[in-house]
Amino acid sequence: MQVQPYLFFNGCCDEVIAFYQQALNAEVILLMRFKDAPPGAGGTPDPAMADKVMHATVRVGDSHVLMSDGGACSEHRAHAGFSLSLATDDVAAGQRSFNALAEGGNVTMPFQATFWSPGFGMLVDRFGVAWMVNVQQNPA
């Protein structure tokens, strides 16, 4: 069993995917556009939605993040009530990931050593997704 986050981006999913590819070396596993849906599978899409992302599966490291433009015709809303947690094995990788995700976003806790980790920081990326970047300590 797995729990996979599913994020809705109100029309900018292609931009989000490109950002995560650059920032996190993410890989697109599957991408379907609304225009690709077969007839009868939810009706004829609004022409404004035809080229928007109906569903995408993006691999980040060993995890999958699912994405869609879903409500592309509504006003952009920030994601709230959760954070994606990115675990790295070393401080340099954690710092690189943190800096890349923070570009154009808002740092809520600078990347720094804590009592539980040699590197931890929190931010909200430019798309409104909250992230916690945590360097995992090796058990002694």
N, C-alpha and C positions, 0 to 999 in steps of 0.2 A: 504494500500500500504506500502511496505517496501523496503528499499535499503539494500542489503546485499553485503558485499565485497566478491570478488571471487579472490583468490590468486593462482598463479601458481608457483610450486616449482622445476621444472626441475630435477625431479628424487629423491628428498629427502622428499617427502610429509609424508611418514610414520614416519620419524624422527621428522618432524615438529609437527605432531599430538601428538606423545609421549611427546615432550617437552611442548606443551601447556596443555596437560593433567596434567603433573607434576607441571608446573608453575602456571596455572590458574584454575586447577580443571575442565578443559574442558571435555566435554562428546561427544563421537562420536555418531551421530544420524543415519548417513547413510555412508557406504563406499562401493564403487564399484571399482573393478579392471578392467583394459582393457580386460583381459581374460574372464571376465564375460559378455561382450557385446554379444548379440545374433548374429548369422551369418547374414550378410547382413546389419548390422547396423554400417557401416563405414569400412567394410573390415576386413580381418584377421589382427590382431595386429602384429606388429613386435615382435618377440620372446623376445627381450630385454625389451619390454614395457609390456609384459603380466602380470607381477606381480606388476606393478606400479599402482598408484591410478588414476583412470579415473575421479572419483568424490567423494568428501567427504563433508558431512555437519557436522560441529562441533559446539556444543553449548558452548558458553562462557557466563556464567550468564544467562541473558534473551535474548541474541543475538545469531545469527547464523553467522558463517564465513564459506564460501564455499571454497574448496581447490581442487587442482588437480596437478598431475605431468606434465600434458600438454606437454610441450616441453622438456621432460626428456633427449633427446639426444643432446640438445644444451648446450653450456657452461652456468654455473650458472651466473645469473644476479641479482643484487640487485634490490629490489623494489624501485621505485622513484616516487615523485610527490604526495604522500599522506602519511598520518599516520592513524593508527587505534587509536581511543581514548577510553581508558578504564576508566569508571567512577566508583568510589567507594564511599561508604557512610561514611567512617571514615579513619583517617590518618594511623592507624595501618594496615588496609587492603590495602590501597594504597601503603604504604611502602613495604609490603610483596610482592605484585604483581610486583611493580617496580623492587625490588631486584631479584625476580625470573626471570623476563623477561630479565634483564640486564646480567644474568650469561652467559658469553661467548660472549656477545655483546658489544656495544659501547654506553656509556652514553653521550648524547649531552647536557643535562641540568640536573644537579643533582636534586633529589627529595627534595623539600624544600617548605616552606610557600611562597606564593606570595600575591599580593594585592587582587586577586580574589579567592584564595583558601588556606586552611590550609596545603595543600600538592599537589604539581604538579612537574612532571619531564618528560623528554623526553629521548628516547633511540632508538637505532636500535638493534634488537635482533640478535642472531647468524645466522639467516637465511636471514637477510637483510630487515626485516619488521620494519618500523618505528612505534613507539608507543608513545602516550602521556597518562600518567596516571594522572588523575585529581580527587581530593577529592571534591565532591560536597558539597557546603555549604548549610545548612538548612536555608530556608527563615525565617527571624525574624518575 
